[in-house]
Amino acid sequence: MIPTEIRADFPILSEICYLDSAATSLSPEPVLAAMLEFEHVYRANVGRGVHRLAQVASQKYWDAHQKARRFIGAEGGELVFTRNTTEAINMIAWGLPWQNGDGIVTTLLEHHSNLLPWMRLRDQKGIDLQLIAPAADGALDLADFERAITPDTRLVAITHASNVLGNLVPVREIARICRDQGALLLVDGAQSVPHIPVNVERLGCDFLCFSGHKMLGPTGTGLLWMRRPEIEPLLLGGGAVDQVSTSGYTLASGYTRFEAGTPNIAGAIGLSRAVEYLEALGMEDVKRHEQALTRRMLEGLAGIPGVRVLGPGPAGDRIGVVSFTVGDMHPHEVATILDEEADIMVRSGHHCCMPLMTHLGIPDGTVRASLHCYNNADDVDRLIETVGKIAGGA
Ligand code: PMP
């Protein structure tokens, strides 16, 4: 059970109905307090100084990595802080030693951030890029992966959960195919890690990319976990090296190799507090809470004439991301009315998934309501009631 009292940790919820957590989540007061404590009490740069503030800041920054590692069940490998999922994916695209004849397999479900880096490799390095198309509800056919992944496939890059349709992708089964063919597996966990228990050992992936700002952490924070940290670092400079002379340098080991320059220290501290917050709620409970609300939302919206709900139904394997259209109204118009008439914040448009929208035949996109642990049944009912009124007048 998620205690209803947690809503007090997100004061803006007393003014608005926030249903846009798939874009970015709200941050609870303890996360903001942890960041303010850094600023007030021990602000210093990390990794370099010997004075006491530098020691405290460095220790907390290191701890933040350990907490994030535990959160995704990483027993080995390396966890690196990034700005967001996009940066994490680009680090892999840039850092892997691509060779002639390498192939990449991905899907049409992907966010542009898990598509454009691979398209650039196709266009600039001649990498073979295969795009697997989902069914209308987002479901992917494993037989397509069996066919597409061959010994030439260097990397398979897939989302764990669609940020448009909400369906969960069978990553463990895809990981098995990757292992059989010797391909690396990158999982875009931007929409899964914040909402369901995710364990990299159980998933069997080689890379997991996700965003701190979607899991109650501050904006400007993201994470990259690598089973084998063998990529070339994107940036070189202060902090990333052990030894430098005019004739050469030795890169540092550990996460610092991939985090050249002064990092977002307050962000990392806030993110680690967000991880503790989610752990205290329990990710199984977060998942159950959001599943129950999702069911309520799907059933309510499906009962409104003129509303078309996309993605898997209430019984499907899904997260709390619900896309819908209202008659032939433009999604932006619906989202604007929801805000103006009922203080409901939802996202509308293509959700950075233009090829998916083309594939689904809805170029204007959808209205998307998305949940997090702080939402309740009243939020869902308010959405259903207001969409009902809009559809009635549409
Ligand atoms: N992948 C998915 C599935 C997403 O939903 C998002 C964010 N909407 C991203 C990647 C990109 O995340 P960020 O903007 O934090 O880089």
Boltz pocket constraint, residues with backbone or C-beta under 6 A from the ligand:
constraints:
  - pocket:
      binder: B
      contacts: [[A, 22], [A, 23], [A, 83], [A, 84], [A, 85], [A, 86], [A, 87], [A, 111], [A, 113], [A, 114], [A, 159], [A, 161], [A, 162], [A, 163], [A, 188], [A, 190], [A, 191], [A, 211], [A, 221], [A, 222], [A, 351], [A, 352]]
      max_distance: 6.0
